[in-house]
Structure formats: structure tokens, C-alpha cells
Amino acid sequence: MIPTITREQLQRKLEHGGNVTLVETGPESDYHDSHVPSAIHLPPDQVRELATQLLPDKEAEIVVYCGGPTCNASEIVAGELVALGYTNVRVYKGGKWEWIEAGLPTEGGVPLATPY
């Protein structure tokens, strides 16, 4: 089982300059519409192909998220990362929808209009 992180924990970590890499796992178009600031995009079907390029430090803290609590792409990507030897991976289950609902900032074009 992959450890999780809450929105509050993630928010505190980001506000205090925590060295964490955020990974959004949803469709590329959703990532371009909006994502948590500084997040990179890594879809489930490209983890093995792109992980070492996008995430070169296997000991770095990585938080993986997708659109919301009903989306399982974050768990899939987190599991793949762990299988590839990444040692500090957590899943933010609330995802982008919870982040936006809390009024927190995003980068990209437009925020989500409906939950996942």
C-alpha cells in the first residue's frame, strides 16, 4: 500500500518550501487546463518510459495526484514508481478537484468545472 498525504499536509509542505516533486497523472489536456503549481505531468501509460527522465532522483519525495478521489490514475502511477525503485512516493487522494475546491491556486488555463 502506498502512503498518502492530505491536502493540508501537502499545502503546509509547499508553503514552507518543502522539497517535493508533484506529479499529475490525468490526461494531458486536463494538466494543461490546470494543475497544482509546479506539478509535472506523467500519465499512467508512460511511467516506465518517462520516469527516469522526469524524476531522476529515486530517493526524492514525490507526491502523485490525479483529478479527484474517484480517479485511480495516481495509485497506478505511484505503484509503478515504487516498482521502479522510487522510495519516497505518496498519493494525494483528494487530487486537483479538492485542491481547487479549497480555493488554492493552480497553473494553466482554466480550473475544472466538474469533479472527477
N, CA, C and O atoms as a MOPAC input file, in Angstrom:
PM7 MOZYME 1SCF
protein

 N      0.84100 1    -1.18700 1     0.00000 1
 C      0.00000 1     0.00000 1     0.00000 1
 C      0.88700 1     1.25200 1     0.00000 1
 O      1.83800 1     1.35600 1     0.77400 1
 N      0.55800 1     2.18100 1    -0.87100 1
 C      1.31700 1     3.42400 1    -0.99800 1
 C      0.82700 1     4.40900 1     0.07100 1
 O     -0.38100 1     4.58100 1     0.23600 1
 N      1.74000 1     5.05600 1     0.79700 1
 C      1.32100 1     6.06200 1     1.78200 1
 C      0.60100 1     7.22600 1     1.10400 1
 O      0.80400 1     7.49500 1    -0.08000 1
 N     -0.24100 1     7.90700 1     1.87400 1
 C     -0.99200 1     9.04500 1     1.34600 1
 C     -0.56800 1    10.32900 1     2.05600 1
 O      0.12400 1    10.31000 1     3.07300 1
 N     -1.01000 1    11.44000 1     1.48000 1
 C     -0.79900 1    12.75600 1     2.08200 1
 C     -2.11100 1    13.52100 1     1.93000 1
 O     -2.78000 1    13.41000 1     0.90300 1
 N     -2.47300 1    14.28500 1     2.93600 1
 C     -3.70000 1    15.07800 1     2.86600 1
 C     -3.40900 1    16.42000 1     2.19600 1
 O     -2.25700 1    16.82100 1     2.02700 1
 N     -4.49300 1    17.09700 1     1.82100 1
 C     -4.33400 1    18.42600 1     1.22900 1
 C     -3.65000 1    19.36400 1     2.21100 1
 O     -2.77400 1    20.14000 1     1.82900 1
 N     -4.04500 1    19.29600 1     3.46200 1
 C     -3.45800 1    20.17500 1     4.46200 1
 C     -1.95900 1    19.91700 1     4.62000 1
 O     -1.16500 1    20.85500 1     4.69800 1
 N     -1.58400 1    18.65100 1     4.66600 1
 C     -0.16300 1    18.30700 1     4.79000 1
 C      0.61900 1    18.78500 1     3.56900 1
 O      1.70700 1    19.34400 1     3.70200 1
 N      0.06200 1    18.56500 1     2.38700 1
 C      0.73000 1    18.98800 1     1.15500 1
 C      0.82600 1    20.50400 1     1.10500 1
 O      1.87400 1    21.04700 1     0.75500 1
 N     -0.23500 1    21.18000 1     1.44500 1
 C     -0.24200 1    22.63700 1     1.43100 1
 C      0.82200 1    23.19500 1     2.37900 1
 O      1.56300 1    24.10600 1     2.00900 1
 N      0.90100 1    22.65600 1     3.59700 1
 C      1.92500 1    23.10400 1     4.55400 1
 C      3.32200 1    22.86800 1     4.00700 1
 O      4.19200 1    23.73300 1     4.10800 1
 N      3.53000 1    21.70700 1     3.43200 1
 C      4.83800 1    21.37000 1     2.88000 1
 C      5.23000 1    22.36200 1     1.78700 1
 O      6.37000 1    22.82500 1     1.75500 1
 N      4.30500 1    22.68900 1     0.89900 1
 C      4.59100 1    23.62400 1    -0.19000 1
 C      4.78600 1    25.05100 1     0.33100 1
 O      5.65200 1    25.77800 1    -0.15600 1
 N      3.98900 1    25.44700 1     1.31200 1
 C      4.10400 1    26.79800 1     1.86900 1
 C      5.42600 1    27.01700 1     2.59400 1
 O      5.92800 1    28.13900 1     2.65000 1
 N      5.97900 1    25.96100 1     3.14000 1
 C      7.22200 1    26.07000 1     3.89100 1
 C      8.44000 1    25.64400 1     3.08100 1
 O      9.48500 1    25.32200 1     3.64600 1
 N      8.30500 1    25.64200 1     1.77000 1
 C      9.43700 1    25.35800 1     0.90300 1
 C      9.90200 1    23.91500 1     0.91900 1
 O     11.07700 1    23.62700 1     0.69100 1
 N      8.97200 1    23.00700 1     1.19000 1
 C      9.33000 1    21.59000 1     1.19100 1
 C      9.82100 1    21.14600 1    -0.17500 1
 O      9.27500 1    21.54600 1    -1.20300 1
 N     10.83700 1    20.33000 1    -0.17700 1
 C     11.40900 1    19.84100 1    -1.42200 1
 C     10.63100 1    18.60800 1    -1.87400 1
 O     11.01200 1    17.47600 1    -1.57800 1
 N      9.54300 1    18.84400 1    -2.59100 1
 C      8.67400 1    17.77200 1    -3.04100 1
 C      8.39400 1    17.95800 1    -4.52500 1
 O      8.21800 1    19.07900 1    -5.00100 1
 N      8.35700 1    16.85100 1    -5.24300 1
 C      8.00300 1    16.88300 1    -6.66000 1
 C      6.56500 1    16.42300 1    -6.79100 1
 O      6.21900 1    15.31600 1    -6.37800 1
 N      5.71900 1    17.28200 1    -7.37200 1
 C      4.32000 1    16.95000 1    -7.61100 1
 C      4.16100 1    16.36700 1    -8.99600 1
 O      4.73700 1    16.87100 1    -9.96000 1
 N      3.38300 1    15.30700 1    -9.09800 1
 C      3.17000 1    14.62800 1   -10.37100 1
 C      1.67400 1    14.48300 1   -10.60700 1
 O      0.98900 1    13.79800 1    -9.84800 1
 N      1.16200 1    15.12300 1   -11.65500 1
 C     -0.23700 1    14.93800 1   -12.05100 1
 C     -0.30400 1    13.81900 1   -13.06800 1
 O      0.51300 1    13.73600 1   -13.98500 1
 N     -1.31000 1    12.94700 1   -12.88500 1
 C     -1.36200 1    11.72200 1   -13.68700 1
 C     -2.54700 1    11.64600 1   -14.63600 1
 O     -2.72300 1    10.63400 1   -15.31300 1
 N     -3.35200 1    12.67700 1   -14.70000 1
 C     -4.53100 1    12.64600 1   -15.56100 1
 C     -4.18000 1    12.88400 1   -17.02000 1
 O     -3.00500 1    12.92800 1   -17.38400 1
 N     -5.20100 1    13.03800 1   -17.85200 1
 C     -4.97800 1    13.31500 1   -19.27100 1
 C     -4.18700 1    14.61500 1   -19.47500 1
 O     -4.28700 1    15.54700 1   -18.67700 1
 N     -3.41600 1    14.65600 1   -20.53700 1
 C     -2.58100 1    15.82600 1   -20.81400 1
 C     -3.41000 1    17.10000 1   -20.94400 1
 O     -2.99000 1    18.16200 1   -20.48600 1
 N     -4.58300 1    17.00000 1   -21.56600 1
 C     -5.42500 1    18.19200 1   -21.73100 1
 C     -5.86800 1    18.74100 1   -20.37400 1
 O     -5.94500 1    19.95600 1   -20.19700 1
 N     -6.16100 1    17.86000 1   -19.41900 1
 C     -6.54100 1    18.31800 1   -18.07800 1
 C     -5.37000 1    18.99000 1   -17.38500 1
 O     -5.53800 1    19.99400 1   -16.69400 1
 N     -4.18400 1    18.43200 1   -17.57300 1
 C     -2.98800 1    19.03200 1   -16.98500 1
 C     -2.77900 1    20.43700 1   -17.53700 1
 O     -2.47200 1    21.35800 1   -16.78000 1
 N     -2.94100 1    20.61300 1   -18.84000 1
 C     -2.74300 1    21.93100 1   -19.45100 1
 C     -3.83600 1    22.91300 1   -19.03500 1
 O     -3.58300 1    24.11400 1   -18.94200 1
 N     -5.04800 1    22.41600 1   -18.78300 1
 C     -6.12400 1    23.30100 1   -18.31800 1
 C     -5.79200 1    23.86400 1   -16.94300 1
 O     -5.92600 1    25.06600 1   -16.71000 1
 N     -5.36100 1    23.00300 1   -16.03800 1
 C     -4.97200 1    23.46600 1   -14.69700 1
 C     -4.26700 1    22.33900 1   -13.95800 1
 O     -4.59300 1    21.16200 1   -14.11200 1
 N     -3.30200 1    22.73300 1   -13.16000 1
 C     -2.60000 1    21.77300 1   -12.30500 1
 C     -2.08100 1    22.49800 1   -11.07000 1
 O     -1.95700 1    23.72300 1   -11.05700 1
 N     -1.78300 1    21.72500 1   -10.04000 1
 C     -1.22000 1    22.29500 1    -8.82800 1
 C      0.11600 1    22.93300 1    -9.21600 1
 O      0.89100 1    22.32600 1    -9.95500 1
 N      0.39900 1    24.14000 1    -8.73400 1
 C      1.63400 1    24.82500 1    -9.12200 1
 C      2.87100 1    23.94000 1    -8.96300 1
 O      3.04500 1    23.25900 1    -7.95200 1
 N      3.69800 1    23.96800 1    -9.96100 1
 C      4.97700 1    23.26100 1   -10.08500 1
 C      4.83900 1    21.78000 1   -10.42400 1
 O      5.85000 1    21.09000 1   -10.55500 1
 N      3.61800 1    21.27500 1   -10.56900 1
 C      3.44500 1    19.85900 1   -10.89600 1
 C      3.93600 1    19.55800 1   -12.30400 1
 O      3.84300 1    20.38600 1   -13.21000 1
 N      4.45700 1    18.35600 1   -12.45800 1
 C      4.80600 1    17.85800 1   -13.78400 1
 C      3.74000 1    16.85100 1   -14.20500 1
 O      2.95400 1    16.39400 1   -13.37500 1
 N      3.71000 1    16.50800 1   -15.47300 1
 C      2.70300 1    15.57700 1   -15.97600 1
 C      3.34400 1    14.23500 1   -16.30700 1
 O      4.35000 1    14.16800 1   -17.01400 1
 N      2.74200 1    13.16700 1   -15.78300 1
 C      3.21800 1    11.82000 1   -16.06300 1
 C      2.01600 1    10.88200 1   -16.12200 1
 O      1.52900 1    10.44400 1   -15.07900 1
 N      1.52700 1    10.56400 1   -17.32300 1
 C      0.35300 1     9.69800 1   -17.43800 1
 C      0.71000 1     8.23400 1   -17.15500 1
 O      1.85300 1     7.81700 1   -17.34300 1
 N     -0.28300 1     7.46300 1   -16.70300 1
 C     -0.02900 1     6.07400 1   -16.33100 1
 C      0.60200 1     5.22000 1   -17.43000 1
 O      1.40800 1     4.33700 1   -17.14000 1
 N      0.24800 1     5.47100 1   -18.66100 1
 C      0.76900 1     4.63000 1   -19.74300 1
 C      2.18500 1     5.01000 1   -20.18700 1
 O      2.72100 1     4.40400 1   -21.11500 1
 N      2.79800 1     6.00700 1   -19.53500 1
 C      4.14900 1     6.41100 1   -19.91900 1
 C      5.13700 1     6.41500 1   -18.75500 1
 O      6.24000 1     6.94800 1   -18.87900 1
 N      4.74900 1     5.82400 1   -17.62800 1
 C      5.61000 1     5.85500 1   -16.45200 1
 C      6.95500 1     5.20300 1   -16.73500 1
 O      7.99500 1     5.81800 1   -16.50200 1
 N      6.95500 1     3.99700 1   -17.22000 1
 C      8.21700 1     3.27800 1   -17.44600 1
 C      9.09300 1     3.98700 1   -18.47100 1
 O     10.32000 1     3.94600 1   -18.38200 1
 N      8.47100 1     4.62400 1   -19.42600 1
 C      9.19000 1     5.32200 1   -20.48300 1
 C      9.78600 1     6.65200 1   -20.00800 1
 O     10.89600 1     7.00300 1   -20.40700 1
 N      9.06800 1     7.39400 1   -19.16400 1
 C      9.46500 1     8.76700 1   -18.82300 1
 C      9.97500 1     8.98100 1   -17.39600 1
 O     10.56700 1    10.02300 1   -17.11200 1
 N      9.76300 1     8.03300 1   -16.50500 1
 C     10.06400 1     8.26300 1   -15.08800 1
 C     11.50700 1     8.67300 1   -14.84600 1
 O     11.74900 1     9.66400 1   -14.15700 1
 N     12.45800 1     7.95600 1   -15.38200 1
 C     13.85800 1     8.29600 1   -15.08000 1
 C     14.25600 1     9.64100 1   -15.66600 1
 O     15.13100 1    10.31800 1   -15.12500 1
 N     13.63100 1    10.03100 1   -16.75300 1
 C     13.90400 1    11.33600 1   -17.35800 1
 C     13.29100 1    12.46600 1   -16.52900 1
 O     13.95000 1    13.47300 1   -16.27400 1
 N     12.03000 1    12.30400 1   -16.10500 1
 C     11.33400 1    13.35000 1   -15.36700 1
 C     11.65800 1    13.34400 1   -13.88000 1
 O     11.60700 1    14.38300 1   -13.22100 1
 N     11.99100 1    12.17500 1   -13.35900 1
 C     12.23300 1    12.00300 1   -11.92200 1
 C     13.55400 1    11.27100 1   -11.71600 1
 O     13.55900 1    10.09000 1   -11.36800 1
 N     14.66700 1    11.95500 1   -11.92700 1
 C     15.96500 1    11.27100 1   -11.89500 1
 C     16.41000 1    10.79200 1   -10.51200 1
 O     17.19200 1     9.84700 1   -10.41200 1
 N     15.91900 1    11.43300 1    -9.44100 1
 C     16.34200 1    11.07500 1    -8.08000 1
 C     15.32500 1    10.11000 1    -7.47500 1
 O     14.21900 1    10.51500 1    -7.11800 1
 N     15.69200 1     8.85500 1    -7.36300 1
 C     14.76600 1     7.83900 1    -6.85600 1
 C     14.49900 1     7.94600 1    -5.36000 1
 O     13.62600 1     7.25200 1    -4.83800 1
 N     15.23800 1     8.80400 1    -4.66600 1
 C     15.01600 1     8.99400 1    -3.23000 1
 C     14.27300 1    10.29600 1    -2.92700 1
 O     13.95200 1    10.56900 1    -1.77000 1
 N     14.00100 1    11.09300 1    -3.94400 1
 C     13.29500 1    12.36200 1    -3.75000 1
 C     11.86100 1    12.11900 1    -3.29800 1
 O     11.26400 1    11.08600 1    -3.60100 1
 N     11.32100 1    13.09100 1    -2.56800 1
 C      9.92200 1    13.00000 1    -2.16400 1
 C      9.04300 1    13.32500 1    -3.36700 1
 O      9.18700 1    14.37200 1    -3.99900 1
 N      8.13100 1    12.40600 1    -3.66700 1
 C      7.24200 1    12.54200 1    -4.81600 1
 C      5.80500 1    12.39700 1    -4.33200 1
 O      5.47400 1    11.43900 1    -3.63300 1
 N      4.95000 1    13.35000 1    -4.70500 1
 C      3.53000 1    13.27000 1    -4.40700 1
 C      2.79000 1    13.18700 1    -5.73800 1
 O      2.92100 1    14.05800 1    -6.59700 1
 N      2.01700 1    12.12900 1    -5.88400 1
 C      1.29300 1    11.84100 1    -7.11600 1
 C     -0.19300 1    12.11200 1    -6.88200 1
 O     -0.74800 1    11.72300 1    -5.85400 1
 N     -0.83200 1    12.78400 1    -7.84400 1
 C     -2.26300 1    13.04100 1    -7.72500 1
 C     -2.91300 1    12.98700 1    -9.09200 1
 O     -2.23900 1    13.05200 1   -10.11900 1
 N     -4.24400 1    12.86700 1    -9.09200 1
 C     -4.99900 1    12.95400 1   -10.34200 1
 C     -6.18200 1    13.89200 1   -10.11700 1
 O     -6.10600 1    14.78000 1    -9.26900 1
 N     -7.25000 1    13.71400 1   -10.84600 1
 C     -8.34600 1    14.66700 1   -10.80200 1
 C     -9.11000 1    14.73600 1    -9.50500 1
 O     -9.56000 1    15.81200 1    -9.11200 1
 N     -9.26700 1    13.63300 1    -8.83900 1
 C    -10.03800 1    13.62300 1    -7.60500 1
 C    -10.10900 1    12.23800 1    -7.00200 1
 O     -9.45700 1    11.31300 1    -7.48800 1
 N    -10.89300 1    12.08400 1    -5.95100 1
 C    -10.90400 1    10.83500 1    -5.20100 1
 C    -11.44600 1     9.62700 1    -5.97200 1
 O    -11.17700 1     8.49000 1    -5.58500 1
 N    -12.19300 1     9.84400 1    -7.04200 1
 C    -12.70300 1     8.70700 1    -7.80700 1
 C    -11.76400 1     8.28800 1    -8.93000 1
 O    -12.02000 1     7.29300 1    -9.60800 1
 N    -10.70400 1     9.01500 1    -9.13200 1
 C     -9.71300 1     8.70700 1   -10.16700 1
 C     -8.64400 1     7.79600 1    -9.55500 1
 O     -8.16000 1     8.07000 1    -8.45700 1
 N     -8.27600 1     6.73100 1   -10.24200 1
 C     -7.26300 1     5.82800 1    -9.69300 1
 C     -5.91500 1     5.92100 1   -10.40400 1
 O     -5.01600 1     5.12400 1   -10.13500 1
 N     -5.77000 1     6.88000 1   -11.30400 1
 C     -4.51000 1     7.00700 1   -12.04500 1
 C     -3.33200 1     7.28900 1   -11.11700 1
 O     -2.21600 1     6.83800 1   -11.37200 1
 N     -3.58000 1     8.03300 1   -10.04000 1
 C     -2.47800 1     8.34600 1    -9.12900 1
 C     -1.95600 1     7.08600 1    -8.44100 1
 O     -0.74600 1     6.93000 1    -8.27100 1
 N     -2.85500 1     6.18800 1    -8.04600 1
 C     -2.40800 1     4.94200 1    -7.42200 1
 C     -1.63800 1     4.07500 1    -8.40700 1
 O     -0.65600 1     3.43200 1    -8.03700 1
 N     -2.08100 1     4.05600 1    -9.65900 1
 C     -1.38900 1     3.27100 1   -10.68300 1
 C      0.02800 1     3.79900 1   -10.88200 1
 O      0.99000 1     3.03100 1   -10.87400 1
 N      0.15100 1     5.11000 1   -11.06100 1
 C      1.47100 1     5.71000 1   -11.27100 1
 C      2.35200 1     5.51800 1   -10.04000 1
 O      3.52600 1     5.17100 1   -10.16900 1
 N      1.80000 1     5.73800 1    -8.85400 1
 C      2.58800 1     5.55900 1    -7.62900 1
 C      3.10200 1     4.12600 1    -7.52700 1
 O      4.26300 1     3.90700 1    -7.18200 1
 N      2.25800 1     3.16300 1    -7.82000 1
 C      2.67500 1     1.76600 1    -7.78400 1
 C      3.77900 1     1.47000 1    -8.78200 1
 O      4.72300 1     0.74400 1    -8.46900 1
 N      3.66900 1     2.02300 1    -9.97100 1
 C      4.71000 1     1.85200 1   -10.99100 1
 C      6.03000 1     2.46700 1   -10.52200 1
 O      7.09300 1     1.87100 1   -10.69400 1
 N      5.95600 1     3.65800 1    -9.93000 1
 C      7.17100 1     4.31600 1    -9.44900 1
 C      7.84900 1     3.48200 1    -8.36400 1
 O      9.06900 1     3.31400 1    -8.37800 1
 N      7.07100 1     2.96700 1    -7.43800 1
 C      7.63400 1     2.12000 1    -6.38500 1
 C      8.27200 1     0.87700 1    -6.99800 1
 O      9.36100 1     0.47200 1    -6.59000 1
 N      7.60300 1     0.27400 1    -7.97200 1
 C      8.15200 1    -0.91000 1    -8.64300 1
 C      9.46300 1    -0.58700 1    -9.36500 1
 O     10.31400 1    -1.46100 1    -9.53000 1
 N      9.62400 1     0.66300 1    -9.79200 1
 C     10.85200 1     1.08600 1   -10.47200 1
 C     11.95700 1     1.48200 1    -9.48400 1
 O     13.05800 1     1.84700 1    -9.89400 1
 N     11.65800 1     1.40800 1    -8.19100 1
 C     12.68500 1     1.68000 1    -7.19300 1
 C     12.61800 1     3.03500 1    -6.51500 1
 O     13.52800 1     3.38600 1    -5.76400 1
 N     11.56400 1     3.80800 1    -6.75700 1
 C     11.40400 1     5.08700 1    -6.06700 1
 C     10.99300 1     4.79800 1    -4.62400 1
 O     10.11000 1     3.97700 1    -4.37500 1
 N     11.63300 1     5.47500 1    -3.68400 1
 C     11.49600 1     5.09600 1    -2.28100 1
 C     10.66000 1     6.03400 1    -1.42400 1
 O     10.38500 1     5.71900 1    -0.26600 1
 N     10.24900 1     7.18100 1    -1.96300 1
 C      9.55500 1     8.17200 1    -1.13900 1
 C      8.35300 1     8.72800 1    -1.90600 1
 O      8.28800 1     9.92100 1    -2.20400 1
 N      7.40200 1     7.84000 1    -2.21800 1
 C      6.24300 1     8.19300 1    -3.03500 1
 C      4.99800 1     8.19500 1    -2.15600 1
 O      4.77800 1     7.27200 1    -1.37100 1
 N      4.18200 1     9.24600 1    -2.29700 1
 C      2.89300 1     9.30800 1    -1.61400 1
 C      1.81500 1     9.72500 1    -2.60700 1
 O      2.10300 1    10.32500 1    -3.64300 1
 N      0.58600 1     9.40200 1    -2.27700 1
 C     -0.56600 1     9.73600 1    -3.11700 1
 C     -1.41600 1    10.77700 1    -2.40900 1
 O     -1.75400 1    10.63200 1    -1.23500 1
 N     -1.75700 1    11.83100 1    -3.14500 1
 C     -2.70300 1    12.83600 1    -2.67300 1
 C     -4.05500 1    12.46400 1    -3.26900 1
 O     -4.35800 1    12.82100 1    -4.40800 1
 N     -4.86800 1    11.74400 1    -2.49400 1
 C     -6.12300 1    11.18300 1    -2.99300 1
 C     -7.17500 1    12.24000 1    -3.32100 1
 O     -7.99000 1    12.03400 1    -4.22100 1
 N     -7.17400 1    13.36400 1    -2.61100 1
 C     -8.16000 1    14.40600 1    -2.89300 1
 C     -7.99700 1    14.99600 1    -4.27800 1
 O     -8.96900 1    15.43500 1    -4.89200 1
 N     -6.78100 1    15.00600 1    -4.76400 1
 C     -6.47700 1    15.42600 1    -6.11900 1
 C     -6.79800 1    16.87100 1    -6.44100 1
 O     -7.07800 1    17.69100 1    -5.56700 1
 N     -6.74600 1    17.14100 1    -7.71800 1
 C     -6.91100 1    18.50700 1    -8.20800 1
 C     -8.27400 1    19.09200 1    -7.84300 1
 O     -8.37800 1    20.27800 1    -7.53200 1
 N     -9.31000 1    18.26700 1    -7.87900 1
 C    -10.63900 1    18.78100 1    -7.56800 1
 C    -10.69200 1    19.30600 1    -6.13800 1
 O    -11.20600 1    20.40100 1    -5.91300 1
 N    -10.17500 1    18.55500 1    -5.16600 1
 C    -10.16800 1    19.00300 1    -3.77900 1
 C     -9.32400 1    20.26700 1    -3.61900 1
 O     -9.69100 1    21.17600 1    -2.87400 1
 N     -8.20200 1    20.31700 1    -4.31800 1
 C     -7.30400 1    21.47500 1    -4.26600 1
 C     -8.04200 1    22.74000 1    -4.71600 1
 O     -7.97300 1    23.77500 1    -4.05400 1
 N     -8.74100 1    22.64800 1    -5.83700 1
 C     -9.48300 1    23.78400 1    -6.38900 1
 C    -10.65700 1    24.14400 1    -5.48800 1
 O    -10.91400 1    25.32400 1    -5.24900 1
 N    -11.36700 1    23.15000 1    -4.99100 1
 C    -12.49700 1    23.39400 1    -4.10100 1
 C    -12.07200 1    24.14200 1    -2.83700 1
 O    -12.85900 1    24.89800 1    -2.26700 1
 N    -10.82200 1    23.93300 1    -2.39900 1
 C    -10.31000 1    24.62200 1    -1.21600 1
 C     -9.86800 1    26.05000 1    -1.54300 1
 O     -9.41100 1    26.77900 1    -0.66200 1
 N    -10.00700 1    26.44700 1    -2.81400 1
 C     -9.64200 1    27.80100 1    -3.21700 1
 C     -8.14900 1    28.01200 1    -3.39100 1
 O     -7.66900 1    29.14600 1    -3.37000 1
 N     -7.41600 1    26.92400 1    -3.56300 1
 C     -5.96400 1    27.02400 1    -3.70400 1
 C     -5.58700 1    27.28400 1    -5.15800 1
 O     -6.34100 1    26.92700 1    -6.06400 1
 N     -4.44000 1    27.89600 1    -5.39200 1
 C     -4.07300 1    28.29700 1    -6.74800 1
 C     -3.71000 1    27.12400 1    -7.64800 1
 O     -3.26800 1    26.06900 1    -7.19500 1
 N     -3.91400 1    27.35000 1    -8.92800 1
 C     -3.47800 1    26.39600 1    -9.94900 1
 C     -2.71500 1    27.15600 1   -11.02300 1
 O     -2.76800 1    28.38300 1   -11.10800 1
 N     -2.01300 1    26.39700 1   -11.82700 1
 C     -1.35400 1    26.94700 1   -13.01300 1
 C     -2.04800 1    26.35400 1   -14.22300 1
 O     -2.65600 1    25.28700 1   -14.13800 1
 N     -1.95900 1    27.03700 1   -15.34000 1
 C     -2.57300 1    26.54500 1   -16.55900 1
 C     -3.70700 1    27.44600 1   -16.97800 1
 O     -3.82600 1    28.58000 1   -16.51400 1
 N     -4.53800 1    26.93000 1   -17.86300 1
 C     -5.59800 1    27.72600 1   -18.45000 1
 C     -6.79200 1    27.95800 1   -17.56400 1
 O     -6.97900 1    29.06900 1   -17.06900 1
 N     -7.61000 1    26.94400 1   -17.34700 1
 C     -8.86800 1    27.10300 1   -16.61400 1
 C     -9.00400 1    25.99700 1   -15.57800 1
 O     -8.51900 1    24.88500 1   -15.78800 1
 N     -9.67100 1    26.29800 1   -14.44600 1
 C     -9.89500 1    25.24500 1   -13.45400 1
 C    -10.97700 1    24.27700 1   -13.89300 1
 O    -11.74400 1    24.57000 1   -14.81100 1
 N    -11.04100 1    23.14000 1   -13.24900 1
 C    -12.06500 1    22.13900 1   -13.54100 1
 C    -13.45800 1    22.68100 1   -13.25900 1
 O    -13.66400 1    23.41400 1   -12.29200 1
 N    -14.39900 1    22.32300 1   -14.09600 1
 C    -15.76200 1    22.74300 1   -13.88000 1
 C    -16.56400 1    21.66600 1   -13.13200 1
 O    -17.54000 1    21.98200 1   -12.45200 1
 N    -16.16200 1    20.42500 1   -13.25600 1
 C    -16.87700 1    19.32800 1   -12.60600 1
 C    -15.86700 1    18.38100 1   -11.96500 1
 O    -14.73100 1    18.25900 1   -12.42400 1
 N    -16.30000 1    17.71700 1   -10.90200 1
 C    -15.38700 1    16.77000 1   -10.26400 1
 C    -15.19100 1    15.51600 1   -11.08500 1
 O    -15.98700 1    15.20500 1   -11.97000 1
 N    -14.12700 1    14.80100 1   -10.78500 1
 C    -13.87100 1    13.51200 1   -11.45000 1
 C    -14.69900 1    12.44800 1   -10.80400 1
 O    -14.63800 1    11.28700 1   -11.20800 1

